[in-house]
Amino acid sequence: MDAAEFDYDLPDAAIAQTPVEPRDSARLLVDRGPGQDPDDRHVRDLPALLGPGDLVVLNDTRVFNARLRLTKPTGGLVEVLLLESRGPGSGSGPIWEALVRPSRKVPAGTVLRGTAMDVSVGEDLGEGRRLVELIPHPTIDVAEAIAVDGELALPPYIHEALADPERYQTMFHGLEPGNRPGHDALESVAAPTAGLHLTPDVLRRIVGAGAEVAMVRLAVGLGTFRPITAERVEDHVMHEERFGVPLEVQAACERADRVVAVGTTVVRALESAARTVGAHGRTDLFIHGDYDFRVVDAMVTNFHVPRSSLLVMLDAFIGPPWKDLYATALARNYRFLSFGDAMFLSRRAR
């Protein structure tokens, strides 16, 4: 497939700069299938679309302060975006994979200074990625140092400051700590944005409608937000992300009449688990083209960036009609991207 097929005209005015309040007042475009106009609803109406036999699956990951703004010994500023811990280093701190900007101006061995820690820049992994060692100052641990020196890594198209950092967290993050081995508080670089709309009241009413709710986890990282730069979609390389799907959730998916994933990260977690032995692991699953969905029947998802792997997943899920749905959403003044509105989609036969 030509990656240019996943371009569309997204006016700046359509990109939401701030989240709506309350969360569940976000609009919800409901796809009603071929030949029918989509419905205009709100996320608060989601329970009316669900019932007995439905399993609603959420990503309960937490976003951490992954963006560090540090200083070189010469005084120059460097941005380090932490992606994933690689384990203990040989020195005094852990090794992380990170995006370093501007990478070419930071030789290996450079020590960057922060308020609560230093960061030693190491091996070049390509595509701006580096290995870095985090060296917290005395009397403070790494998690505390990241909290002090870091900030939430809002997407580059968000130009307004976020008044409340918790607004970039779901309201159900970390509800089941320890349920997914290999995960901790320093987990996701970006939010699972479809989940940002859901409130405890909406979840209670979903259960009241007879549906079940389950939690999985996918650590949102480079695999989710890296754009497609290849000319052919098939040539895009997905970076691995950690995921966890408890065995009881896999069993619930098998029992359910309809599995409703809240967000593309949940889709990737569930579909990866269906192809993996065990409840957790790493995935570079790239869903595109005539992908054979084994688990997910319906999806709640935000509107995505042009030429993104998420938009390609949408095409695999419902086919070319995504273009008409996006055009309709733009014509009806829906808000796009991370702080924007959402869609409810049912998988179509390809």
N, C-alpha and C positions, 0 to 999 in steps of 0.2 A: 504494500500500500504506500502511496505517496503521502509523506507527512504533510504536504501542503493541503491535503483534503481536510485537515483538522485545524485549519486557520478559519477564523471568522472575525468580523469587524466588531470590536468591543470598545465602544466609546468610553473615554475616561469618566464621564458623568455617570455611567452605569456601574462603576466599581465602588462598592460600599466602603467608606472610610472608617465608619464607626458601627458598632453593633446596635441593633434596635433594642428597645426596652418596652415591655418585658421580653425576655428571650423568646417565648412561644408566640409572640406577635409577628415573627418573621412569616412572610408569605410562603405558600406551598403550592407549586404548580403540579397538579395531579394529571398524569398521562392516562387517558381513557381508552387508548388503543387506536388502531387504524381507522381513519375516516371520521373520528369524533374530536370535537374541540376539547382541549384540556380544561379542567376545572381550576378556578382560582379559590384556593382555601388558605388557611393559616396553619402553622405547626400545632397550635392548640386544638385543631380539628383532627389531628392524626388518630386519636382513639376511635373516631367514627369510621375510619378506614380499616380497622382491625377487629378481630374477634377470635372465638375459640378455634384452635388449630394453628394459630399464628405464633411464631416465635420471633420476637424482636431482639436483635443482638446489637450490643453497644461496645465501643472500644473505651475501656476505663483507664487509659494511659494518662499520665500527667506530663505537662510541658515544663521543662526546666529552663533556667536562665542561660541559654546556650551561647549567646553572643557576648564576646569579651572585646572591649576597646582598650588596647594596651599601647605601651610606648617603647620604642626602640632606644638603645643606649644613645643614639644620635638625636633623640627627641622626636623622631617621626612617629606617626600614628599607624597602628596595624590593627585590623579587625580579625579576630579568631572566632570562627563558628564551630563549636564543639559538636561532633557528630555521634561518636560512640567510644566508650571506654575499651581499650585493648588490653587492660590488665595492668599489674604492677610493672614498673620499670626497674632498671638496674640501679637507679639513683634514689632520690628521696621522694619521688612522687609517681603517680600512675601515668601510663601512656594512653593518649587519646588519638583517634583519627579526627582531623579537623579541616575545615576550609580556611585558608589563610589568604588575606587580601591586603596588599598586593603581594602574592606569593613570590614572584620573581625578584622582588627587592628585599627578600628576607633570607639570607644565606643560612644553611644548616649550621647550627651552633649558636645562632642569635638568641639571646635571652631577652624576652619582653617583660616589661614591668607593669604590675598592677597594684592595686591598693592592698589586697589581701594575699596575693600570690605572684610568683614569677612563672613564665611559660617559656620553656626551652624548645625551640623549633628544630625539628629533625628531618628525617627522610622525606623526599618528594615522592608522592604516590601518583602524581599526574592529575590533571583536571583541577588544579588548584588545591588538591588535598595534600595534607602533610601529616606526619606523625609528630605529636608534641608531647612534652612532659610537663605536667602540672606540679608546681613546687609551692605548696602553701607556706605562708609565713609561720613562724613558731606560734604555738598555742591555738592554732586554728586547723580544722581538718579540711579536706578537699571540698566536700559538699558545702560547708560554710563559706569557703573562699569563693566558690562559684556563685553562691547566692549574693555575696558582697560585690564581686567584680562583674558579674554577668547581668544581662537583661534579656527579656523575652525577645526572641528573634522573629519579630513580625515580618510578614512578606514585604518585599521591596515596593510593591504597589500601594502599600498603606503609608500614607504621608502624614497622618495625624497621630499625635500621641494618644495612648490608651489611658484613660483616666483611672480605670480600675484594672490592674493586671489579672485579677481573678476572672475577668470577662473573657480572657483567652484560655480559660480552663473550662472543661465540662463540669457540671454540677454533681457528677457521679464518679469523678476520677478517684482511683485508689480505694474504691469501696471494698475490694477483696485483696488486700495486700498479702503477698506471699503465695497467692493462688497460682501464679505463673512463675515457675522456677526460672532463674536467670534474669529477672527484672528487678529494678530498684527505682528509687525516687528520681535519679538522674537518667531520664528515659527518653522523652520525645522532644525533638527540636521544634516541631510545629504541632498545632492542635489538630485533632480529628474534627474538622469544622462542622460537619453535619450534626454531631453530638452537642455542639454549643447551643443549639436551639431548645434542647429538652430540659424541662424543669421537673422537680419531684412531683408536682401536681399532674403533669402530663403522663409521667410514668405510672402514677397511681391509677389514673383513668384508663391507661392501656391495659393494666392488669384487671381493672374493673370491667373492661369490655370482654374479658375472657382470654386474652392473649397472655403468653408467657414472656418474661424478660430475662435475658442472659448477658453475661459480660465475657468478653475476650480481651486480648491485648495485642496491639501491634505498636512497636516503638517507631513513631513517625520520624523519618529521616530523609536521606538523600534519595532513596528509591522512590519516595512519594512526590517530592517537589522538584526533582531535577527535570528540566524541560527536555523535549525531544529535539536534538540538533541534527540528527541524521536525516538524509533526504528520504530514505525508506524507513517506514515504521519498524519493519522487522530488524533493522540494523541497530535499533536503540538498545543500549545496555542498561539493565536495571541493577541498581546497587542493592545489596542485601540489607534487610531489616529484620530485627528480632520479633518474634510473635509467640503468643501462647494461647492455645484453645484447650481448656480443661476437657478431660474425657467425658465428663457429664454433659458438657455443652455439645460435644460431638454427638452424643447419644440423643440429646434433646432435638438436635437438627434432624436426625434420622426419623424421629417420631413425628415431627411437625408436618402439618399439611402445607404450610408456607413459611419459609425462612425469610425474614425481612431484615436486611442489613442496614444499619444506620451509619452510612459513610462508606467510601471506597476502601478505607483501611480495614474495615470489618470484612468486606468482600474478599480482600486479599488474604486476610488471616484465615477465614473459613475455607476458602478454596485451597489454600496452601496446606492446611491441616488435613484436608481430604486426600492429599497426595503425599503425606508424610507419616512415617511411623512414629507415634508418640504425640504428646500434647503440646510440645513447644519446640522451637528451633529457629532457624534462619531461613528467610525466603527471598528469592530474586524473581518470583513469579511475575511475568509480564502478560497481562490479559489483553488480548487484541484479536482482531479478525474473527475467525470462526471458532474461538475458544469454546470448549465444552464445559459449561457450568455444571458442577456436581451438587452444589449445596444451595446457593442463593437464588430465590425466586422473585424477590422484590427489593427495592433499594430506596432509601432516603439519601439524597446527596445534594450538595451545593452546586452552583454553576462554576465551571472550571476554566482555567487559563487556556487560551488557544495553544495548540501544539503540545499539550501535556499528555502524559501517559494516562491520566485520569479521564480525559476526554476520549482517548482511544478505548479505554475500558467501557465507557458509556456506549460507544459504537458497537462493541462486542455484545453488550447487554440488550440493546434495543434496536441496533442497526441504524441506517442513515436517517430515520425520522428524528434523531437527536437534533439535526439541523433545523427542522421545522419547530421543534419545541424551544430551542434557543432563540429563534427568530420571534416566536410568539412571546417569550418572556421579555425580550428587549422591547417589543412593541407595547407590552403591557406594563412597562417600567418596573420590572423586577430588578432587585439589587444583586450584583454579581460578586463572585469570589468569596474569600474567607469570611468576611463579615456580612455577606449577602444572604439572600433568600435560598429556598431549597425546592427540590422536586421530589415527587413520589412516582417511581417507575416500576412497572411490572415487566419481567423479562419476556422478550418476544422470540418466537422461533426464527432462526436464521435460515 
